[in-house]
Amino acid sequence: MSAVLTLTRHTPVCPHNVLMWGWKTDHGMGLSRRALLSGLTTVSLAGCLRSSGANALTIGIVPDVDPDTAISKNTALADYLESALGRPIELQTASEYAGLVQAMATDQLSVAYFGGVSYMLAHERASATPFVVGKRDGTTNWHTSCIVPSDAPQQSMADVVESASSLELVFGDPISTSGTVMPTYYFETKFDLTPTTAFASVTHTGAHDATAKTVGATDGTVGTLNARIFERLREEDSADTIREIWRSPGFVDYPWAVGPSVSASLRADLQEAFTSLSPDEHEEILASQNVDEYVSISHEAFTSLETAVEMAGVDL
């Protein structure tokens, strides 16, 4: 059922095509989110991997956009880290968030850029610990954008509530913080909408840009994606077919974390390298990360997600 891909910045994309599965749950049909997650967490990274030697540091990138983009937007950062740490950097990604968690659990990754919820899973299952998180406009918070097709009649969440039974809800990856878990939490607590029962159907597209494309091309849909990715699509004139009708309150998301095999000294060096990124010298790198700077962080900051994780049916 699962498709997993490894890409690196050092090698061409493998002939294996990445498969971004559309997970769909209708009333009384398909897999529950809990059952789906149980299946997803058994996957691991596989594909075309070029060995960079024993000294290489393998870094995993959350597939919140398509895998090619996930690798390319982190290439400048990898070049910087190679210089700062004095060792080769190899970037990898997977076609599903759960694949990244499993890769750290099986020691295929030393460092990873996780979503908030996938980090929580990696903390529980792989003893991962965060070392930095991005800050933008003075805050470490991220947000979810709720979108509809640009010509849809819905103008607000009140309209979504009224017409939910005739709408298809388009979520991101099942364990995406801003694409599934936090919107589930806010839909239920703010709008009394339980996704699996309130909507005609629920589809999981995977990456945030895939959610935007699906909603923009499909009548009768409402979708959720990371607000900064929505803003980037709008800046790139790639959001003409979608319209934002609601933005969530802020929540913690997107930490960089290390696995237990990373020494205390290397963790400190990584933290120093990230927090030394400055807008004056490293504007391209920070812009590609959608942040203004990186700041140190501890695991305690992410325990605020536990209620939403439980409400979304994710077993930590």
FENJO-V954241 format. One record per residue. N is the residue number from 0. RES is the residue in one letter. PSI is psi in whole degrees, -180 to 180 (* if undefined). Layout:
BEGIN
N	RES	PSI
N	RES	PSI
END
This chain:
BEGIN
0	M	-30
1	S	148
2	A	130
3	V	145
4	L	141
5	T	128
6	L	148
7	T	160
8	R	-8
9	H	-15
10	T	154
11	P	159
12	V	138
13	C	160
14	P	-18
15	H	125
16	N	138
17	V	138
18	L	113
19	M	99
20	W	143
21	G	103
22	W	129
23	K	133
24	T	116
25	D	167
26	H	119
27	G	9
28	M	160
29	G	-162
30	L	144
31	S	159
32	R	-39
33	R	-44
34	A	-38
35	L	-45
36	L	-37
37	S	-40
38	G	-39
39	L	-33
40	T	1
41	T	-5
42	V	163
43	S	167
44	L	139
45	A	164
46	G	-149
47	C	106
48	L	124
49	R	125
50	S	133
51	S	14
52	G	166
53	A	-25
54	N	-4
55	A	142
56	L	119
57	T	122
58	I	128
59	G	142
60	I	126
61	V	134
62	P	61
63	D	-14
64	V	-180
65	D	149
66	P	-40
67	D	-45
68	T	-39
69	A	-40
70	I	-48
71	S	-36
72	K	-10
73	N	4
74	T	-43
75	A	-38
76	L	-43
77	A	-41
78	D	-43
79	Y	-44
80	L	-35
81	E	-43
82	S	-44
83	A	-36
84	L	-18
85	G	35
86	R	156
87	P	147
88	I	131
89	E	124
90	L	138
91	Q	155
92	T	176
93	A	167
94	S	-8
95	E	147
96	Y	-40
97	A	-30
98	G	-35
99	L	-40
100	V	-48
101	Q	-35
102	A	-38
103	M	-36
104	A	-29
105	T	16
106	D	29
107	Q	-16
108	L	144
109	S	-34
110	V	148
111	A	149
112	Y	106
113	F	161
114	G	168
115	G	-46
116	V	-42
117	S	-32
118	Y	-44
119	M	-41
120	L	-42
121	A	-33
122	H	-43
123	E	-37
124	R	-16
125	A	9
126	S	33
127	A	148
128	T	140
129	P	154
130	F	-28
131	V	160
132	V	152
133	G	149
134	K	136
135	R	134
136	D	38
137	G	6
138	T	153
139	T	1
140	N	148
141	W	171
142	H	160
143	T	136
144	S	132
145	C	124
146	I	157
147	V	166
148	P	146
149	S	-28
150	D	14
151	A	151
152	P	-21
153	Q	129
154	Q	-12
155	S	173
156	M	-27
157	A	-39
158	D	-37
159	V	-44
160	V	-43
161	E	-35
162	S	12
163	A	-39
164	S	-15
165	S	5
166	L	147
167	E	126
168	L	127
169	V	108
170	F	171
171	G	-147
172	D	145
173	P	-26
174	I	22
175	S	129
176	T	-54
177	S	-15
178	G	-21
179	T	-54
180	V	-52
181	M	-40
182	P	-37
183	T	-46
184	Y	-49
185	Y	-36
186	F	-42
187	E	-42
188	T	-30
189	K	-31
190	F	3
191	D	40
192	L	110
193	T	111
194	P	-46
195	T	-14
196	T	-26
197	A	-31
198	F	159
199	A	-36
200	S	164
201	V	127
202	T	138
203	H	116
204	T	-28
205	G	-100
206	A	158
207	H	-39
208	D	-30
209	A	-36
210	T	-46
211	A	-43
212	K	-42
213	T	-48
214	V	-42
215	G	-23
216	A	2
217	T	121
218	D	153
219	G	32
220	T	157
221	V	138
222	G	166
223	T	136
224	L	167
225	N	130
226	A	-34
227	R	-33
228	I	-39
229	F	-44
230	E	-40
231	R	-42
232	L	-39
233	R	-40
234	E	-31
235	E	8
236	D	35
237	S	16
238	A	25
239	D	-26
240	T	1
241	I	162
242	R	134
243	E	131
244	I	-10
245	W	146
246	R	134
247	S	164
248	P	168
249	G	157
250	F	158
251	V	144
252	D	167
253	Y	60
254	P	155
255	W	133
256	A	157
257	V	153
258	G	171
259	P	-17
260	S	-11
261	V	127
262	S	161
263	A	-37
264	S	-40
265	L	-40
266	R	-43
267	A	-39
268	D	-41
269	L	-45
270	Q	-43
271	E	-41
272	A	-44
273	F	-46
274	T	-13
275	S	-9
276	L	127
277	S	147
278	P	-31
279	D	-41
280	E	-24
281	H	42
282	E	-43
283	E	-45
284	I	-49
285	L	-39
286	A	-39
287	S	-23
288	Q	-2
289	N	34
290	V	163
291	D	-28
292	E	168
293	Y	141
294	V	155
295	S	152
296	I	157
297	S	170
298	H	-32
299	E	-28
300	A	-25
301	F	-8
302	T	-16
303	S	-16
304	L	-8
305	E	-40
306	T	-44
307	A	-39
308	V	-45
309	E	-42
310	M	-33
311	A	-4
312	G	24
313	V	126
314	D	114
315	L	*
END
